[in-house]
Amino acid sequence: MHQDVNQTDVSILSARLQTLHTDVSDIKGTLKDLTSAINKLALVEERITNAAAAQERTFKAIEKLEERIDSLEKAQVIDDNTARWIDRGVVAFVGAAAAYIWERIRSGN
């Protein structure tokens, strides 16, 4: 009888050990999957960080371009005013020259 109890205990222990071995194998497989997922997550995080840095550089470049456009638009206003005054000066000079020539033709000299 004592031998049967020991054999039963060994069988139970063997079954539990086999179950434990299966559980540990499952845990190892799960850990491998988790490791793979964490590695992929780290890669995604790195890409997001790179994209954020690129976006920041783009925003800075856009800001510089906006500043340049503002300065060019201000210069354009000055250029437009200068061109307007030059046009008026040329028209005045041509008008004065035409009046002088007309007066010379009318007076006969």
VOTI-455562 format. One record per residue: residue in three letters; x, y, z of N, C-alpha, C in turn. Coordinates in steps of 0.001 Angstrom, whole numbers, padded with zeros to 6 digits, always signed. Layout:
alaXYZXYZXYZ...
***
This chain:
met+000814-001185+000000+000000+000000+000000+000863+001256+000000his+001902+001246+000775+002797+002379+000855+003438+002654-000503gln+003740+001606-001225+004322+001721-002557+003324+002365-003510asp+002054+002007-003404+001022+002588-004272+000852+004079-004006val+000936+004472-002754+000799+005890-002397+001967+006659-002971asn+003162+006131-002857+004337+006798-003414+004240+006895-004927gln+003772+005852-005556+003626+005864-007014+002589+006905-007417thr+001490+006993-006661+000450+007981-006942+001005+009380-006743asp+001755+009572-005665+002358+010890-005412+003328+011270-006523val+004100+010336-006983+005050+010582-008075+004289+010902-009351ser+003212+010188-009604+002412+010454-010805+001807+011850-010746ile+001295+012218-009581+000703+013548-009406+001790+014608-009568leu+002905+014369-008940+004018+015319-009055+004495+015432-010500ser+004563+014314-011179+004989+014314-012571+003999+015089-013430ala+002709+014913-013189+001683+015632-013945+001765+017129-013672arg+001951+017464-012392+002052+018890-012038+003323+019503-012631leu+004405+018740-012607+005649+019224-013188+005496+019438-014690gln+004796+018525-015343+004553+018668-016787+003695+019911-017053thr+002670+020122-016222+001819+021305-016360+002636+022573-016137leu+003491+022548-015120+004351+023691-014828+005306+023952-015986his+005856+022878-016563+006752+023004-017712+006012+023640-018892thr+004786+023213-019135+003970+023781-020209+003694+025259-019951asp+003366+025583-018693+003099+026984-018334+004337+027854-018536val+005500+027348-018135+006748+028105-018303+007051+028285-019786ser+006804+027271-020581+007015+027381-022032+006084+028437-022625asp+004824+028446-022173+003875+029468-022629+004336+030864-022225ile+004847+030986-021011+005334+032285-020523+006531+032743-021364lys+007434+031811-021691+008586+032151-022534+008119+032659-023903gly+007156+031971-024488+006628+032396-025788+005988+033774-025700thr+005245+033987-024636+004599+035284-024435+005646+036379-024240leu+006699+036065-023491+007768+037037-023286+008466+037391-024599lys+008639+036400-025459+009233+036671-026780+008329+037616-027576asp+007019+037356-027518+006073+038236-028219+006097+039649-027649leu+006157+039737-026314+006227+041048-025662+007512+041785-026036thr+008608+041062-026077+009889+041670-026462+009812+042214-027880ser+009238+041423-028761+009081+041866-030144+008186+043107-030223ala+007097+043105-029481+006183+044249-029485+006855+045495-028917ile+007644+045330-027850+008348+046469-027250+009386+047017-028225asn+010080+046142-028931+011051+046598-029929+010365+047378-031043lys+009223+046886-031500+008474+047597-032540+007981+048938-032019leu+007539+048970-030787+007075+050214-030173+008214+051230-030072ala+009400+050764-029708+010565+051651-029635+010904+052212-031012leu+010772+051379-032036+011018+051834-033403+009999+052885-033813val+008744+052656-033477+007690+053629-033787+007951+054941-033046glu+008347+054840-031789+008646+056040-031001+009800+056821-031622glu+010816+056123-032089+011949+056783-032734+011499+057498-034007arg+010660+056846-034781+010154+057472-036011+009302+058689-035698ile+008499+058609-034656+007671+059747-034254+008561+060907-033817thr+009624+060591-033072+010559+061625-032635+011233+062287-033834asn+011644+061477-034805+012260+062024-036023+011270+062882-036802ala+010042+062422-036885+009017+063192-037604+008735+064510-036892ala+008704+064482-035568+008470+065713-034802+009624+066693-035005ala+010841+066188-035036+012002+067056-035266+011956+067653-036673ala+011588+066845-037643+011463+067345-039020+010364+068390-039113gln+009279+068157-038420+008175+069115-038417+008621+070433-037775glu+009376+070355-036720+009877+071569-036053+010802+072341-036989arg+011674+071623-037700+012556+072296-038669+011727+072955-039769thr+010672+072284-040199+009808+072850-041236+009128+074116-040746phe+008629+074093-039508+007978+075280-038958+008958+076448-038867lys+010196+076165-038463+011202+077231-038382+011502+077798-039765ala+011603+076928-040767+011855+077391-042128+010682+078230-042632ile+009468+077812-042331+008286+078574-042738+008281+079939-042054glu+008660+079972-040789+008710+081241-040053+009722+082192-040693lys+010895+081663-041072+011902+082497-041744+011377+083009-043083leu+010683+082150-043820+010122+082567-045109+009057+083644-044923glu+008240+083508-043880+007217+084522-043618+007863+085862-043300glu+008937+085839-042509+009650+087072-042200+010223+087693-043469arg+010777+086868-044322+011346+087372-045570+010257+087945-046473ile+009134+087267-046552+008018+087762-047361+007529+089100-046821asp+007439+089228-045495+007020+090502-044893+007974+091623-045283ser+009272+091358-045196+010238+092406-045544+010167+092738-047036leu+009976+091732-047877+009851+091988-049320+008581+092770-049636glu+007495+092468-048935+006250+093210-049166+006410+094665-048743lys+007113+094910-047641+007372+096291-047222+008239+097004-048246ala+009256+096317-048747+010124+096904-049773+009338+097159-051051gln+008390+096303-051367+007569+096463-052563+006751+097750-052489val+006223+098060-051301+005456+099295-051116+006357+100494-051384ile+007572+100460-050864+008516+101562-051092+008854+101658-052574asp+009101+100505-053212+009405+100493-054645+008234+101034-055454asp+007006+100672-055082+005826+101173-055787+005729+102686-055661asn+005963+103225-054457+005920+104669-054255+007008+105370-055060thr+008206+104779-055060+009312+105349-055834+008985+105335-057317ala+008473+104227-057794+008108+104136-059216+007028+105154-059559arg+006076+105348-058673+005007+106318-058909+005594+107728-059022trp+006508+108070-058127+007122+109405-058177+007984+109567-059428ile+008687+108524-059810+009490+108594-061042+008580+108783-062237asp+007474+108026-062299+006515+108192-063396+005990+109623-063447arg+005622+110160-062306+005116+111540-062256+006188+112524-062702gly+007437+112267-062278+008531+113155-062696+008747+113107-064193val+008702+111903-064763+008882+111764-066218+007735+112450-066947val+006513+112266-066493+005359+112907-067121+005489+114434-067018ala+005901+114933-065864+006075+116377-065685+007167+116898-066613phe+008290+116158-066695+009374+116589-067569+008933+116583-069030val+008265+115508-069454+007790+115424-070842+006778+116530-071107gly+005893+116771-070128+004912+117852-070284+005584+119206-070386ala+006592+119442-069564+007316+120720-069613+008060+120859-070935ala+008695+119751-071365+009411+119790-072646+008439+120029-073790ala+007279+119374-073767+006272+119571-074824+005759+121009-074802ala+005547+121553-073616+005081+122942-073515+006145+123895-074039tyr+007405+123626-073716+008493+124475-074193+008575+124414-075718ile+008523+123171-076267+008588+123007-077725+007375+123672-078370trp+006225+123493-077831+005009+124103-078373+005129+125626-078368glu+005645+126147-077294+005802+127593-077184+006823+128079-078209arg+007886+127325-078414+008908+127704-079417+008323+127638-080816ile+007497+126621-081083+006890+126498-082405+005905+127630-082622arg+005131+127975-081635+004130+129036-081753+004777+130398-081946ser+005879+130592-081276+006528+131911-081386+007385+131988-082625gly+007639+130896-083261+008377+130883-084514+009878+130782-084344asn+010395+130566-083214+011839+130455-083016+012244+129058-082870
***
